[in-house]
Amino acid sequence: MWQVVGWVCGLAAMSCGSVPDISVIQSAYEREASAGSKLHDAGLEVLQAKCHEAGGDRFLCETTFMSKGDPNERLYFDIVAVARKGDGWELKSGLCKR
């Protein structure tokens, strides 16, 4: 069965691996806080993410986010780089990784 899935993915020239989503980016961001990043906003919430392969297990993601502490609820935008690390994901740049 999995051979058929691999063949179909190759035939269609698409990646069948998982693509990061909002929860992946949010979790990677929160792990940066636990690593002691001074740029971390405890109220940051990723609202949208559209990710594109950047080679290997690296992705660039167009993100929309806000800070829950902002009374004006402004939306912010950033390009976030994430990469697969073991069984999880690591934030490489964007958001608090400046």
PyRosetta script that sets phi, psi and omega in degrees:
from pyrosetta import init, pose_from_sequence

init()
pose = pose_from_sequence("MWQVVGWVCGLAAMSCGSVPDISVIQSAYEREASAGSKLHDAGLEVLQAKCHEAGGDRFLCETTFMSKGDPNERLYFDIVAVARKGDGWELKSGLCKR")
pose.set_psi(1, -49.7)
pose.set_omega(1, -177.2)
pose.set_phi(2, -65.4)
pose.set_psi(2, -27.9)
pose.set_omega(2, 176.4)
pose.set_phi(3, -64.7)
pose.set_psi(3, -38.6)
pose.set_omega(3, 178.1)
pose.set_phi(4, -64.9)
pose.set_psi(4, -42.9)
pose.set_omega(4, 179.1)
pose.set_phi(5, -61.3)
pose.set_psi(5, -45.4)
pose.set_omega(5, 178.0)
pose.set_phi(6, -61.4)
pose.set_psi(6, -41.1)
pose.set_omega(6, 178.9)
pose.set_phi(7, -64.2)
pose.set_psi(7, -43.2)
pose.set_omega(7, 179.2)
pose.set_phi(8, -63.5)
pose.set_psi(8, -42.5)
pose.set_omega(8, 178.9)
pose.set_phi(9, -62.1)
pose.set_psi(9, -44.0)
pose.set_omega(9, 178.9)
pose.set_phi(10, -66.3)
pose.set_psi(10, -41.2)
pose.set_omega(10, 179.5)
pose.set_phi(11, -63.3)
pose.set_psi(11, -40.1)
pose.set_omega(11, -178.9)
pose.set_phi(12, -84.0)
pose.set_psi(12, -2.1)
pose.set_omega(12, -179.8)
pose.set_phi(13, 55.7)
pose.set_psi(13, 43.3)
pose.set_omega(13, 177.9)
pose.set_phi(14, -128.8)
pose.set_psi(14, 158.4)
pose.set_omega(14, 179.1)
pose.set_phi(15, -87.1)
pose.set_psi(15, 133.8)
pose.set_omega(15, 178.0)
pose.set_phi(16, -101.5)
pose.set_psi(16, 4.0)
pose.set_omega(16, 176.2)
pose.set_phi(17, -74.4)
pose.set_psi(17, 166.1)
pose.set_omega(17, -179.4)
pose.set_phi(18, -74.6)
pose.set_psi(18, 143.6)
pose.set_omega(18, 176.7)
pose.set_phi(19, -105.2)
pose.set_psi(19, 136.5)
pose.set_omega(19, 180.0)
pose.set_phi(20, -59.3)
pose.set_psi(20, 148.8)
pose.set_omega(20, 177.9)
pose.set_phi(21, -128.5)
pose.set_psi(21, -169.6)
pose.set_omega(21, -177.6)
pose.set_phi(22, -55.8)
pose.set_psi(22, -46.3)
pose.set_omega(22, -176.9)
pose.set_phi(23, -65.9)
pose.set_psi(23, -34.9)
pose.set_omega(23, 177.9)
pose.set_phi(24, -64.7)
pose.set_psi(24, -46.2)
pose.set_omega(24, -178.6)
pose.set_phi(25, -66.9)
pose.set_psi(25, -42.9)
pose.set_omega(25, 179.0)
pose.set_phi(26, -60.8)
pose.set_psi(26, -45.2)
pose.set_omega(26, -180.0)
pose.set_phi(27, -64.5)
pose.set_psi(27, -42.4)
pose.set_omega(27, 178.6)
pose.set_phi(28, -63.7)
pose.set_psi(28, -38.8)
pose.set_omega(28, 177.7)
pose.set_phi(29, -63.1)
pose.set_psi(29, -45.5)
pose.set_omega(29, -179.0)
pose.set_phi(30, -66.7)
pose.set_psi(30, -31.6)
pose.set_omega(30, 174.9)
pose.set_phi(31, -65.0)
pose.set_psi(31, -33.8)
pose.set_omega(31, 177.0)
pose.set_phi(32, -62.1)
pose.set_psi(32, -37.1)
pose.set_omega(32, 178.6)
pose.set_phi(33, -63.1)
pose.set_psi(33, -42.0)
pose.set_omega(33, -179.8)
pose.set_phi(34, -68.1)
pose.set_psi(34, -18.5)
pose.set_omega(34, 177.3)
pose.set_phi(35, -86.4)
pose.set_psi(35, -1.0)
pose.set_omega(35, 174.4)
pose.set_phi(36, 94.1)
pose.set_psi(36, 20.1)
pose.set_omega(36, 178.5)
pose.set_phi(37, -63.5)
pose.set_psi(37, 125.6)
pose.set_omega(37, 179.1)
pose.set_phi(38, -77.1)
pose.set_psi(38, -13.3)
pose.set_omega(38, -179.7)
pose.set_phi(39, -90.2)
pose.set_psi(39, 3.7)
pose.set_omega(39, -176.3)
pose.set_phi(40, -73.8)
pose.set_psi(40, 134.3)
pose.set_omega(40, 174.1)
pose.set_phi(41, -106.2)
pose.set_psi(41, 111.1)
pose.set_omega(41, -176.7)
pose.set_phi(42, -60.8)
pose.set_psi(42, -21.0)
pose.set_omega(42, -178.5)
pose.set_phi(43, -100.3)
pose.set_psi(43, 10.4)
pose.set_omega(43, -178.8)
pose.set_phi(44, -69.3)
pose.set_psi(44, 133.3)
pose.set_omega(44, 178.7)
pose.set_phi(45, -131.2)
pose.set_psi(45, 119.9)
pose.set_omega(45, 176.9)
pose.set_phi(46, -76.8)
pose.set_psi(46, 125.3)
pose.set_omega(46, -176.6)
pose.set_phi(47, -101.6)
pose.set_psi(47, -35.8)
pose.set_omega(47, -179.5)
pose.set_phi(48, -143.9)
pose.set_psi(48, 150.3)
pose.set_omega(48, 175.4)
pose.set_phi(49, -151.6)
pose.set_psi(49, 133.8)
pose.set_omega(49, 174.5)
pose.set_phi(50, -127.9)
pose.set_psi(50, 112.9)
pose.set_omega(50, -171.6)
pose.set_phi(51, -107.0)
pose.set_psi(51, 147.3)
pose.set_omega(51, -179.5)
pose.set_phi(52, -131.3)
pose.set_psi(52, 140.3)
pose.set_omega(52, 178.8)
pose.set_phi(53, -63.3)
pose.set_psi(53, 139.5)
pose.set_omega(53, 178.2)
pose.set_phi(54, -121.2)
pose.set_psi(54, 16.3)
pose.set_omega(54, 179.5)
pose.set_phi(55, 104.1)
pose.set_psi(55, 134.5)
pose.set_omega(55, -178.8)
pose.set_phi(56, 62.4)
pose.set_psi(56, -133.2)
pose.set_omega(56, 178.6)
pose.set_phi(57, -102.5)
pose.set_psi(57, 30.0)
pose.set_omega(57, 179.6)
pose.set_phi(58, -108.3)
pose.set_psi(58, 143.5)
pose.set_omega(58, -179.9)
pose.set_phi(59, -136.7)
pose.set_psi(59, 146.1)
pose.set_omega(59, 170.3)
pose.set_phi(60, -108.1)
pose.set_psi(60, 131.1)
pose.set_omega(60, -174.8)
pose.set_phi(61, -125.3)
pose.set_psi(61, 128.3)
pose.set_omega(61, 172.8)
pose.set_phi(62, -80.7)
pose.set_psi(62, 120.2)
pose.set_omega(62, -176.1)
pose.set_phi(63, -121.1)
pose.set_psi(63, 148.9)
pose.set_omega(63, 170.2)
pose.set_phi(64, -118.9)
pose.set_psi(64, 131.1)
pose.set_omega(64, -178.5)
pose.set_phi(65, -146.9)
pose.set_psi(65, 168.9)
pose.set_omega(65, 177.7)
pose.set_phi(66, -144.8)
pose.set_psi(66, 165.7)
pose.set_omega(66, 174.4)
pose.set_phi(67, -108.0)
pose.set_psi(67, 125.7)
pose.set_omega(67, 179.4)
pose.set_phi(68, -63.8)
pose.set_psi(68, -19.2)
pose.set_omega(68, 179.6)
pose.set_phi(69, -84.5)
pose.set_psi(69, -5.6)
pose.set_omega(69, 180.0)
pose.set_phi(70, -85.3)
pose.set_psi(70, 113.0)
pose.set_omega(70, -178.4)
pose.set_phi(71, -64.2)
pose.set_psi(71, -22.0)
pose.set_omega(71, 179.0)
pose.set_phi(72, -87.9)
pose.set_psi(72, -5.6)
pose.set_omega(72, 179.0)
pose.set_phi(73, 49.8)
pose.set_psi(73, 44.3)
pose.set_omega(73, 178.4)
pose.set_phi(74, -67.4)
pose.set_psi(74, 147.4)
pose.set_omega(74, 174.9)
pose.set_phi(75, -94.2)
pose.set_psi(75, 142.3)
pose.set_omega(75, 177.3)
pose.set_phi(76, -123.0)
pose.set_psi(76, 155.8)
pose.set_omega(76, -178.1)
pose.set_phi(77, -130.6)
pose.set_psi(77, 144.9)
pose.set_omega(77, 178.7)
pose.set_phi(78, -157.7)
pose.set_psi(78, 156.5)
pose.set_omega(78, 170.4)
pose.set_phi(79, -99.2)
pose.set_psi(79, 124.8)
pose.set_omega(79, -176.2)
pose.set_phi(80, -114.2)
pose.set_psi(80, 134.1)
pose.set_omega(80, 173.9)
pose.set_phi(81, -103.6)
pose.set_psi(81, 126.8)
pose.set_omega(81, 176.6)
pose.set_phi(82, -128.6)
pose.set_psi(82, 150.9)
pose.set_omega(82, 179.2)
pose.set_phi(83, -138.7)
pose.set_psi(83, 147.3)
pose.set_omega(83, 177.2)
pose.set_phi(84, -69.2)
pose.set_psi(84, 133.6)
pose.set_omega(84, 178.5)
pose.set_phi(85, -135.7)
pose.set_psi(85, 105.0)
pose.set_omega(85, -175.7)
pose.set_phi(86, 64.0)
pose.set_psi(86, -125.5)
pose.set_omega(86, 178.5)
pose.set_phi(87, -91.2)
pose.set_psi(87, -0.9)
pose.set_omega(87, -176.4)
pose.set_phi(88, -124.4)
pose.set_psi(88, -156.7)
pose.set_omega(88, -177.8)
pose.set_phi(89, -131.4)
pose.set_psi(89, 150.6)
pose.set_omega(89, -179.9)
pose.set_phi(90, -125.6)
pose.set_psi(90, 135.1)
pose.set_omega(90, 175.9)
pose.set_phi(91, -78.0)
pose.set_psi(91, 122.1)
pose.set_omega(91, -178.5)
pose.set_phi(92, -98.6)
pose.set_psi(92, -36.1)
pose.set_omega(92, 176.6)
pose.set_phi(93, -160.1)
pose.set_psi(93, 161.0)
pose.set_omega(93, -178.3)
pose.set_phi(94, 97.5)
pose.set_psi(94, 164.0)
pose.set_omega(94, -178.1)
pose.set_phi(95, 53.8)
pose.set_psi(95, -107.8)
pose.set_omega(95, -176.7)
pose.set_phi(96, -92.2)
pose.set_psi(96, -0.4)
pose.set_omega(96, -178.0)
pose.set_phi(97, -99.3)
pose.set_psi(97, 75.0)
pose.set_omega(97, -178.8)
pose.set_phi(98, -102.0)
pose.dump_pdb("model.pdb")
